[in-house]
Every structure is written in C-alpha cells, then in structure tokens.
Amino acid sequence: MSNDFSQFQDAFFEEAAEHLAVVEEGLLALEQHPEDLDLLNKIFRSAHSIKGTSGMFGFNAVAQFTHKMETLLDLLRNGQKAVTPVIADLLLRSTDCLKTLIDAAKTGSSVDDVTVQRLTEELAASQNASGSQSMPQGNGPSKIKPASAGPELYSYAIAWAPPDWLFQRGLDPQQIFKELADIGTLSQVTVDATKLPELATMDPEKCYLSWRMKFETAKDRQVVDAVFEFVREDSVLTITEEVQGKELEVRGEESPSFVTPDGTESKPKPLGELLVESGVVSRETLNKALSQQKRVGEILVEQHAATPQQISQALQKQQDNAAHAKKGTETASIRVDTDKIDKLINLVGELVITQSMLSDLGSRFEINQLPVLLERMAQLEGNTREIQERVMSIRMLPIGTAFSRFPRLVRDLSAKAGKKIQLVLSGEETELDKTVIESIGDPLTHLVRNSADHGLETPEERLDNNKPELGTIRLNAFHEGGNICITVEDDGRGLNRDKILAKAVKQGLIAENEKPPDDQIWPLIFKPGFSTAEKVTDVSGRGVGMDVVKRNIEGLGGTVKIKTALGKGTVFTLKLPLTLAIIEGMTVRVGKETYIVPLLSILESIQPKAGAMKTVIGKGELINVRETYLPMIRMYEVFALQPEYTDPTKAILLILETEGERVAVMVDEILGQQQVVIKSMEKNFRKVDGIAGATILGDGTVGFILDIRGLLEIARRGVAA
C-alpha cells in the first residue's frame, strides 16, 4: 500500500468519526423529536457516506453492517415505519457496534462477531416487522403513496467514465453497480472498451473502461447522485432523467486532476526490484517473469531463478518497508478554518513589510531617525504578538467536541439508574487548546457519572422533597481572564458535611475533635479511596473517580473548586489554562538567576514582619500568615544559589497553592508579569526536580519555570533528612 493510499485511509477514518458523531447526536435528538424528517435525512446521509467510503476502501464488514442500518433508516424517513423508543435504542446500539467495526478496520483488532450477528439480525427483524405505515409530518415534504397505487418509478440513462486512477485508490466500480442495484433495477449495462490499449502497453493499475446503463428506481435524484459521490472526482458523468417522455440532462462536474502534496508518489519497492537489488535475479529474468500473468514470486520459483526462502525473505523486507513507510505518515492532524489561515498569511505579509522597512532604515540610519526606528520596532512587536496569537488559535477547538459524548452517556446512566435526567449544555462554542480538550474528557466523565449516580435523587425522592422528578445536570464553559472555566452542576442532594467528616475521622484524615471549615471539608472527596457511598455500583462509589479528576486537572495546570448546598445540589468548577504551550507567569529573581512562577499558583506576595518565622522540629521553617502557619522554602537553598537576602523580613515571600496545599517561597525580587512559551527540559536537557520547564526571556537568557509540587517534595525531603 502506497503512502498516498494510507493518507486516504487516514482521511476516511477521520471523516467516519465525524459521521458517527452526527449519527449518534441525531439519534439522541430523534428520540425527543421523532417526527423531524430533516433530522432523519441528516442521519441517513451520514450513514450512507460511511457505507459508500468503507466499501470503496474494502472494509466490507463496515459497509455491510452500515447497509443494514441504512435500510432501516430509509424505511423511517419514507414513513414506512415510525420512530419508536425501541427502534431508536436499536440504532444507537448499532452505532456503537459500527464504531467498534471501524476501530477494528483501523487497528486490525478483532471484534465480537456474536454481537455483530445479533444486531444484524435485530436490524433485519425490525425492517420486516409490521409497524406503522405512516409517520407524522415534519418540516420537510414527504410523499407516501397508497399501497395499491405502488411507488412512482423514475428512469435514468447513465453514462459513466471513471478516472484512470480509480484502481490506484482502491476503488471498485462493482461497488457502484451494487449500490445502484440496492435501490433500483439496472438494465442494458454496456461496457466501452475502446480505450483499452494493447496488452504489452497496458498499465494494470489504470482504469480504461467506461459504462452506459439504464436504471429505474423509486428513489429521488439526490439518492442516485449520492451513489457516485465518492468517485465523482475526475469522472465524466452524465445522468439523463426521463420524465413523461422528456429528457433532462444533467452532467457531472469534471474536477482537476489529483496531485500529491509534493508532486511525487511514495510507495514500497516492488518485490521484483528488491530481488534484483539483492542480486538474486537479473533484470532480464525479472522482465521475462513480468510478461506472464502470475505473481512474480511464483514465476521465479517455477523457473528455479530463486528459492522459496529467498522469496519469503524479500516479501518480509517488502512488508517491513511498507510498515515503516506507513508509520512515517501517521501524524496527528487538526482541521483549521480557512479564515484563520487567511488572517495568518496576511499577518506574515505585514511582518515581511515591517522587516523590509527596518532593513532599509538600518542601511541608512542616522541618529535623528531614532523615533522612526522606535516606531518600526513597536510595529514589529505588534506584528509578532498578533502572529503568536493567531498561531495559537489554530490549535484552538470548540469545547463542544468534548461535550458531544455526554448526551449519550447521560441517556445510558439515566436508564441504568432508573432516574429521569436531562442534560443542559451551554458554552459549546468556547475554544480551548486541542491538547487540553483531549485531556479533560475523563475528568468530566467522572464528574457527570458522579452527579447522575450520587448527586441526583430517584424520581420518588425528588417528589417527596417537592422537586420535579426530572433531575438536571448542566455543563457550561466560559472564558474568565486568560483561563477557561467549566462547571458541572446538578440540582440533587448536595454534599453531606456530616457524612464526609465522619468518613474522614474514620480514615484518620481529621482528628475526632477537630471542626474544620467547609472549604477544607469538601476537597476531602478527592482523596484516593475516599467515598461516602452506601453501596458500590458499576458506575461509581469506589472512591477512585474523583481522585482521577483532581490529578488530571492539576496535571494540566488547573484547579477544581466545589460549591454545594444540602438538598439544593452541587457545582464543580474546573479552571484551566487555555493552552499548555503558553502560560501567564510572574518573573522573579533569586541572586542572579531568573525564574517564572505560574500565575495560577500565586495567591499573594508579602514581606513578613520580624518574629513571624518559627522553626518546628519535624516541620522545618514556618511563616505565620494571618494566624496560619505555612511551610517556607528558601529558593536559594533549593537550587544552591548566592542570594541577595537571607533574612525573610528583607526578601519577598510568594504565597503559592497547589493541590490544596499552601507554601511560602522566598525570592529576592519580583520583576514583573509576562506570557512565556514553555520549552521541555526533558527533551532538551534532563528532568530537574522543582523545574517544570524553561523559556527564553526577552534578553536572550534562559528562565526556569517552577514546579510548585516539586518544590514541596524537595522541602519535605529536606525536613526528613
């Protein structure tokens, strides 16, 4: 398989995932609006696209299963069957199965054939079962003929000349004929072989044939056009519709020829070439073998030109080369709005103009032109900053891509728990870095599951508490400063302070006579193994999920806050950086070295008074900050520096917070606040305790970004020693 074909396959899997999302989202909406024909047509089109492309790429299992789904969807949209909860559930389960089949095609993994067969039989049974022959009308027109009248048939004359690259992309014209036969009757199919060259000059990877055919169907013209959707590029297609003795000719558009990005085709070397290169056979022997209609390896063994072992070794080498080539093309990709690209190109153009102005000014610079130089430098700075923002925006995706999984999740949780739950989404258009979006899926899933299983009451409990039996879970995303906030809110029981406190005392987390405030009680639910659930379900209750939430969110440089009221509900607020590549930081100095402290970690800065510092055995140095003693870390001791100040009363203490713990970090001076681009220490040097990364400062020097959690661990080790 060529590299180009691998790229086509990657595009298929990417588009298939998008179509699956449309199908699932549409089916969930269809449960609430079973009469919506526009919605049904949208679902059908996505299913049809998956079937067509999978068949073209040879993923027959995917194509066959999707065809069963498509047939049922066609019956629904034509009004021959009604949308019922049973059918909607069957289609959703079939969508899950289809996801598994596509993943198996992508990864080469196995599938549960029993499940596929069972769902296939259920789909067939639902199509054959008697049901409603009509359906309420939606927004779009729907013509349902009486059974006695029979369907209206349309007749088409189709002339199709496929592009010569058809076989090179793994496409099969027989698939087109099969799809046409599925929706109508083909007749008078003739093949035009006039372009077929002599055998000696024929390229077996090119298509020289064209076809003419008569076609009758009850489907409308859009359905017929959709059959040719995936082979339309470079095809010469003419469809003539015969209506009441008249002919309406519609010609397909001719697209420009396909050209690879670099203008070349990269593919593994043929077996014969590898054998020639290794000296096993001569070029003359190879050419003689190629003139015969057999596999090269078989022919060379028959001619005793090569042994089976040599052929096997060459085949293995060919496969290894192909695998290596495929691996080299597997890169992460992201779809970008062309408007963003256009704006970035314009900015680069402005940057080039500014650079040209500066070059011209530099070549004839005089001291009286200093104001002009400063103006040009300011312009350059503005262009650079804007380009930086535009480049970062390319990685920004709407958080709706992460939210899209939850309607289905809540539906299944509602059915499993026997509760009535509605999910309300808002802020889906809020943009977030692609890496962050990929990382917050699991934490959000745990929070939603927790709300559905523990937060919301049963319908009976809610009615007893004068609540509507329909519980609500809300997911909302919004920008706040340079961060994004995501809230997961429910109107359920709320957190029970007494239960949490009792559990904490039992586990030795809090002394029995201690009475901590609420803001210290609620974070206890994030402790590993901490759970107040009376029983463990297959959804939650083991005290694991909330621990995962906290670790993952803080691993992204974010925070989790809890607001709750007994009997009213709970709100979890996740605060995250917009991107992991650029952070807002406070620049500080210790001795002659410069460090960057993540702004999200800074609560305040103070200059302590004399007598505020205490030394406690086993605890190290502590600083009294408003009647609360915090551990103090001397930065110059941690990194073996020569500081300007060793007296805390003359230095500055930054009060930092991480994972619910506070610490005072001693520095010589605060230099200012700025955005910094994070560079990995491990990739460029090695891992250093207490350092999260590095950046290049404005003066060209290296500034180190502090890892607050790492600093705390260093301090603890120092106390233990």
ZIGIBEL-V622680 format. One line per field, one symbol per residue. ss: DSSP state (h for helix, s for strand, l for the rest). phi: phi as a letter, one per 30 degrees, with the letter a starting at -180 (. if undefined). burial: 1 if it has 9 or more other ideal C-beta (glycine too) atoms within 8 Angstrom, else 0. A space follows every 10 residues. Layout:
ss = ???
phi = ???
burial = ???
This chain:
ss = llhhhhhhhh hhhhhhhhhh hhhhhhhhhh hhllllhhhh hhhhhhhhhh hhhhhhlllh hhhhhhhhhh hhhhhhhlll llllhhhhhh hhhhhhhhhh hhhhhhhlll llhhhhhhhh hhhhhhhhll llllllllll llllllllll lllsssssss slllllhhhl llhhhhhhhh hhhsssssss ssllllllhh hlllllllls ssssssslll hhhhhhhlll lllllsssss sssllsssss slllllllll llllllllll hhhhhhhlll llhhhhhhhh lllllhhhhh hhlllllhhh hhhhhhhhhh hhhhhhhhhl lllllllhhh hhhhhhhhhh hhhhhhhhhh hhhlllhhhh hhhhhhhhhh hhhhhhhhhh hhhhlssslh hhhllhhhhh hhhhhhhlls ssssssllll ssshhhhhhh hhhhhhhhhh hhhhhlllhh hhhhllllls ssssssssss llssssssss llllllhhhh hhhhhhllll lllllllhhh hhhhhhllll llllllllll llllhhhhhh hhhhhlllss ssssslllss ssssssslll lsssssssss llsssssshh hsssssllll llssssllls sssssllsss sssshhhhll llllllllll lsssssssll ssssssslss ssssssslsl hhhhllllll ssssssllll lssssslhhh hhhhhhhhhh l
phi = .dddddddde dddddddddd dddddddddd edbdcddedd dddddddddd dddddddidd dddddddddd ddddddddid bcdceddddd dddddddded ddddddcidd bdddddddde dddddddddd adcbbedcdc dbccdeeddi ddcccbcccb cddddeddci cbdddddddd ddcabcbhdb cccddddded cdcdcccccb bbacbcacdd ddddeddcec bdeidcbbcc ccbhiccccb cddccdddbd ecibccbddd edddddddid bddddddddd dcdbdeeddd dedhdbdedd dddddddddd ddddddddcd bdbbdbdddd dddddddddd dddddddddd dddbdbedce eddddddddd dddddddedd ddddddbdde ddddddeddd eddddddicc bccccbiddd cbeeddedcc ededdddded dddcdddded ddddchcddd dbcccbbadb icbccbccbb ccdidcdddd dddddddidb ddcdbddedc dedddddeid acddbccdca jcicdddded dddddcicbb bbbbbeickb bccccbddbc cbbdbcdbcb icccbccedd ddcabbbddd idcbccdici dbcdchibdc dccdedddch ccddbccedc dcccdcbahi ccbcccbdac clcadbddcd dddcbadbei cdlbbcdddj dccccdcddd dddddddddd d
burial = 0111111111 0111111011 1111111111 1011111111 1111111111 1111111010 1110111111 1111111010 1110001101 1111101111 1111100000 1000110011 0111011000 0000100100 0100000000 0001111111 0110111111 1010111111 1011010010 0100000000 0100011111 1111111000 0011111110 1101111111 1100000000 0100000000 0000001100 1101110001 1000110010 0000011011 1000110001 1001101100 1100110010 0000000001 1011001101 1001101100 1000000010 0010011011 0011011101 0111111111 0111111111 1011001010 1110101101 1111111011 1111111111 1111111010 0110001010 1111111000 0011111111 1111111001 1011100001 0000000000 1111111001 1110001011 1010111111 0111011101 0101010011 1111111111 0111111111 1011111111 1100000100 0110000001 1111100001 1111110110 1010000110 1111111100 0111111101 0000010110 1000000001 1111111000 0011111111 1111100110 0
